[in-house]
């Protein structure tokens, strides 16, 4: 099966996105529950630089319950059509027990 001409370029682009995503997941996933909620109240889309390029990071709360929040992080570089499907990762942060 022949791949279209831009397939290799798209794969390299997505590999770069994945590096940025891994870094941002590491940054957000270590925050305690309260800090995470507080940060999400003001910051949901931002740009970061990585290896001399700029990437867009989006944060979205997928679920918010009395016991946890489920957060998704997505990364792309704004290039079309590739950015229509960004790389994503989600994680759950449990609410700490009261007391």
N, C-alpha and C positions, 0 to 999 in steps of 0.2 A: 504494500500500500504506500503510495507516494504521499509525502506530507507537503502542505503548501509552503511556499517560499519563506514566509515569515515565522514558521513554527519554531525554528531554533532561536530566533530573536525573542519570541514570546516566552520561551522556556527560560532563557537567561534572565529576562526581565522578572519573571515570577520568582526565580531563585533569589534575586536581589530583594524583592518584596518580602520573601520569607525570612531573610536575615533581619530586616527591619522589624517584621512582625515578632520574631523571637525576642528581640531586644525589648520591644514595647510590652509584650506579655510578661517578660521578666520584671519589668518596671512596675506594672500595675498589679500583678498577682501577689506581690509581697506586702502590699498595703493592708493594714488592718481594716476591718469592716467599716468603722466610722470614718476613717480618712478616705477610703475609697468612695463612700457615699458623698462626702463633702466635696471631693474633687470632681465627681461626676455632675454635681449640681452646676458647675461653671464651665467645665471643659468636656466637650463631646467630639469636637473636630479640631485638629491642629496639624501643622506641618512639621516634619523633622528632616534634618539633613543627615545623609549617610553616604560616605564615599563620594563626596562632591555632587550629590544629586539630592533633590527634594522629593519627599514622599508625603502623602496625606494619610493620616491615621484617624479612624472614626471609632468611637466607643458607643455601644448601644446596650442598654439594659434590656435583656430578653425577658426576664422574669424578676419580679420583686415580691417576695412573700414575707410573712412574719418571721420566717426562719433563715432566709438566705436571699442573695441576689445572684442572678445569672447574667454575666457580662460577656458581650462579644466585642472583639477588637478586629478591625479590618484595615488593610494597608494596600495602597496602589500608588501609581505615579501620575495619574491623570491622563495617561495616554489612551486614546480610543483606537480600536474597540476593546483592547485588553483590559482596561480598568472597569469595564462593565461587570467583570467577575473578579473582585479583589481576593487576596488571600485572607483567610479568617481563622480565628481561634476563639473558643469560648471557655470560660471557667466559672465555677460557682464559689462564692465566698459566703460561708455560713455566718450568721449573726452570732456574736458571742453570747453565752448564757448570761442571764441577768443575775446581778448579785455582786 
